[in-house]
Amino acid sequence: MDITVEELKKRLDDNEELVLIDVREPHEHEEFNVGGELIPVGTIVDRLDDLMKHKEDEVILYCRSGNRSGMAQNILRQVGFTNARNLEGGMLAWQEKFPA
């Protein structure tokens, strides 16, 4: 199940402890991010050992538009992450809904 930018913003505003993963490239992450750990989608498979500690947790993935995070979500689901969620519309939707 995916998550909307509104739901994520509310949860961040409420200071919830979240496992957030930014699957964009480093330059995109530097330009704007919402606090996620940077793990570019091309490196997700290499980082699975690190990520396994979150296998039972809700993991929220985001990218620019939702496409790369959707791919990362599928990878995590294939290895047993049952609560991997994709941010609908990614950072484009975030910035449109919540302009700085």
N, C-alpha and C positions, 0 to 999 in steps of 0.2 A: 504494500500500500504506500502510495506517495504522500508527500506532505506539502501543504501550501506555504507560500511565503508569509501569509498572515499568521498561520499557526506557529511557524518557526519563530517569527518576530515576537509573538506573545510569550512563547516559552523562553526565549533569550531575555526578554524584558523581565520575566519572572525569576531570572537567574537560575533556571533549571540546569542541572548537570547533564550535558548532552555529549554524545560522541559525534562530532562533526568532522567530516572529511571533505576537503576541497580537492577535486580530481583534475583541476585545471593545471596549466603550466605555471612555473614560478613567476614569470612577468605578469600574468593575469592576477595571480594571488597578491602580488605587491601592489597592483593598481587599486584593488578593492577586494575585501573579503569580510566575512562575518565571524571570523575567529576559528575557522576549521583548521585542522592539521592538513598541511599540504602533502598529498600523495598523488602525483599525476597519474591519470588512468593507465598510462603505459607501464607504470611500475607497480600497479596493484598486485599482480600475481607474485612479484618478487617480495612484496611486503606482507603476504598472507600470514607468515609465521608471527609477525608483530601484531597483526590484527586479530588473531585467533582469541586473544584474551577478551575481545568484545563480541564473540560469536553469539552469546545469549542476550546481548544488549541491543537496544535500539541504536542503529547506526544511520545517521543522516548524511547523505552524499549530495554534493552540489558541484555544478560547473557553470559555464556561461549561460547555457540555454536549457539544460536538462538532458541533452543527448549523451554526453560522455559519462555523466553520473548514472544514467540509465544503464549504460554498458557495465560500469563498475558494480552497480546493483545486481545485475545478472551474474557477474563473476562471483560475487559474495554469496548469492543465493545458491549457486551451483556447489559451493563448498560448505553449505549448511547454515549460513546466516539467515535465520528465519524472520528477522525484523530489520532488514536493510531497506531504507526508505530513500526515495529520490525527491529532491526539491523541485517541484513543478515550475518550469520556466526559468530555473536557475537564477543567476545574479542579474540577468536582464530583467526578469520579472520583479526581483527585489528592488532594483534601482528605479524601475518604473513606478512601483507601488509606494516606495519610501525614498523619494529624492533627498539627497543630502542637504 
